[in-house]
Amino acid sequence: MSDKLKQIINQQSDQQGVTIDQSDDIVQLVGFIIGEEEYAVPILSIQEIIKPFSWTRVPQVPKYVLGVFNLRGSVIPLIDLRQKFGLAKQKHNEETRFFVMRDGDDVAGFVIDRLTMAIRIKKSDIGAPPDTISSDDSMIDGVGKQEDRIITILKVDRLLERDF
């Protein structure tokens, strides 16, 4: 787990005065912003969160695949989630981060606009994806409800699925 992620988790637990446990009733997620929306993925799917660095472009891939980068000897594809979600491309800034996510043997890097926080949410506060979305093809795993916000929880296996 990256130092930034540990720092966020510690800050959140300090603010809430809660010790982190592994209760089966609680789901731990990492929140992030793409465009104007907040999304989250399970914390255990995150291998690293890093500041942007250079990558190598690859020809004949979809526009949302920026290229590949080398992470300690592993060549990993880099996917721009803004473009994958149909939003306009945006220049990287001080808040831009790369998420390296893993699900089994599948690994990829994702560009996010901004990291928000580690989120602890009760399973009972996570609803099914909206009825307007076909659950089989969707990247949405569920919708988390907290006091004043709604968080779209993404399916890591669908994000990592190679369609290029």
Secondary structure per residue as TSV (DSSP state, phi and psi in degrees):
chain	resnum	aa	ss	phi	psi
A	1	M	-	360.0	137.0
A	2	S	-	-71.7	159.3
A	3	D	H	-62.4	-38.6
A	4	K	H	-61.9	-43.9
A	5	L	H	-64.8	-43.5
A	6	K	H	-60.8	-41.0
A	7	Q	H	-62.4	-43.4
A	8	I	H	-64.1	-44.0
A	9	I	H	-62.5	-44.6
A	10	N	H	-64.4	-41.1
A	11	Q	H	-62.1	-43.8
A	12	Q	H	-65.4	-43.7
A	13	S	H	-67.3	-33.3
A	14	D	H	-66.2	-42.4
A	15	Q	H	-65.4	-37.3
A	16	Q	H	-88.1	-10.9
A	17	G	T	64.8	32.0
A	18	V	-	-116.9	139.5
A	19	T	-	-89.8	141.2
A	20	I	-	-77.5	122.4
A	21	D	-	-121.4	177.1
A	22	Q	-	-109.2	41.9
A	23	S	-	-59.6	139.2
A	24	D	T	-69.4	-16.6
A	25	D	T	-85.0	-12.5
A	26	I	E	-111.6	136.9
A	27	V	E	-108.3	130.6
A	28	Q	E	-102.9	126.0
A	29	L	E	-128.8	163.2
A	30	V	E	-114.5	124.2
A	31	G	E	-93.4	149.0
A	32	F	E	-155.4	161.3
A	33	I	E	-109.8	134.5
A	34	I	E	-127.6	118.5
A	35	G	T	64.2	-121.5
A	36	E	T	-106.8	3.0
A	37	E	E	-107.3	148.8
A	38	E	E	-101.3	132.7
A	39	Y	E	-124.5	168.4
A	40	A	E	-151.6	154.8
A	41	V	E	-135.0	156.1
A	42	P	E	-58.1	137.5
A	43	I	G	-60.6	-32.8
A	44	L	G	-72.7	-13.2
A	45	S	G	-83.5	-13.1
A	46	I	E	-85.3	120.8
A	47	Q	E	-86.4	-43.6
A	48	E	E	-155.3	155.7
A	49	I	E	-125.4	121.2
A	50	I	E	-134.0	156.7
A	51	K	-	-71.2	149.5
A	52	P	-	-59.2	143.7
A	53	F	-	-144.3	179.8
A	54	S	-	-70.0	151.5
A	55	W	-	-138.4	169.2
A	56	T	B	-108.1	127.6
A	57	R	-	-69.2	150.6
A	58	V	-	-126.4	130.7
A	59	P	S	-75.2	157.1
A	60	Q	S	59.9	43.2
A	61	V	S	-123.5	160.4
A	62	P	-	-57.3	156.0
A	63	K	T	-58.3	-30.7
A	64	Y	T	-75.0	-12.5
A	65	V	E	-89.8	106.1
A	66	L	E	-71.9	-30.8
A	67	G	E	153.3	-147.3
A	68	V	E	-132.5	157.7
A	69	F	E	-138.9	160.8
A	70	N	E	-101.1	120.6
A	71	L	E	-120.9	100.4
A	72	R	T	49.6	47.7
A	73	G	T	91.4	-7.9
A	74	S	E	-102.7	131.8
A	75	V	E	-90.1	121.3
A	76	I	E	-124.0	133.6
A	77	P	E	-69.6	148.1
A	78	L	E	-116.9	120.2
A	79	I	E	-115.6	129.7
A	80	D	E	-87.7	108.5
A	81	L	H	-65.8	-28.8
A	82	R	H	-57.7	-50.3
A	83	Q	H	-70.3	-37.3
A	84	K	H	-62.7	-33.8
A	85	F	T	-88.7	6.4
A	86	G	T	83.4	17.2
A	87	L	-	-95.0	161.2
A	88	A	-	-66.3	146.0
A	89	K	-	-63.4	144.8
A	90	Q	-	-133.2	141.2
A	91	K	-	-67.5	141.5
A	92	H	-	-66.2	144.5
A	93	N	-	-131.1	-167.3
A	94	E	T	-64.2	-26.3
A	95	E	T	-91.7	-11.9
A	96	T	-	-62.8	139.3
A	97	R	E	-137.1	157.9
A	98	F	E	-105.5	127.5
A	99	F	E	-96.5	131.8
A	100	V	E	-106.0	115.7
A	101	M	E	-112.2	150.1
A	102	R	E	-135.3	138.7
A	103	D	E	-141.0	100.2
A	104	G	T	66.8	-124.9
A	105	D	T	-88.0	-9.4
A	106	D	E	-82.6	128.1
A	107	V	E	-137.0	140.1
A	108	A	E	-155.7	157.5
A	109	G	E	-103.0	143.6
A	110	F	E	-129.1	136.2
A	111	V	E	-89.3	125.5
A	112	I	E	-119.0	154.6
A	113	D	S	-72.5	-42.2
A	114	R	E	-161.5	138.9
A	115	L	E	-82.6	137.6
A	116	T	E	-103.9	-79.4
A	117	M	E	-161.1	166.7
A	118	A	E	-77.1	136.5
A	119	I	E	-121.3	130.4
A	120	R	E	-112.5	120.4
A	121	I	E	-136.4	139.9
A	122	K	E	-68.8	142.8
A	123	K	G	-57.6	-33.3
A	124	S	G	-67.8	-17.6
A	125	D	G	-94.7	9.3
A	126	I	E	-109.2	120.2
A	127	G	E	-101.0	169.4
A	128	A	-	-69.1	160.0
A	129	P	-	-60.2	156.7
A	130	P	-	-56.5	150.0
A	131	D	T	-61.5	-22.0
A	132	T	T	-73.8	-7.4
A	133	I	S	-109.6	131.6
A	134	S	-	-71.9	115.1
A	135	S	T	-65.3	-25.7
A	136	D	T	-70.9	-40.6
A	137	D	T	-93.5	-11.1
A	138	S	-	-76.0	151.8
A	139	M	S	-87.7	-5.6
A	140	I	E	-89.4	122.7
A	141	D	E	-89.5	-32.6
A	142	G	E	-179.6	179.1
A	143	V	E	-125.7	117.0
A	144	G	E	-89.1	135.9
A	145	K	E	-114.0	121.6
A	146	Q	E	-119.6	174.1
A	147	E	T	-38.7	-58.2
A	148	D	T	-121.7	18.4
A	149	R	E	-154.5	161.9
A	150	I	E	-120.3	134.0
A	151	I	E	-121.1	125.8
A	152	T	E	-83.8	120.2
A	153	I	E	-96.4	124.0
A	154	L	E	-95.2	152.0
A	155	K	-	-84.4	118.2
A	156	V	H	-64.6	-42.1
A	157	D	H	-62.0	-35.0
A	158	R	H	-73.3	-36.0
A	159	L	H	-64.2	-37.9
A	160	L	H	-84.2	-8.8
A	161	E	-	-62.2	129.5
A	162	R	-	-87.0	117.0
A	163	D	-	-119.2	27.2
A	164	F	-	-135.1	360.0
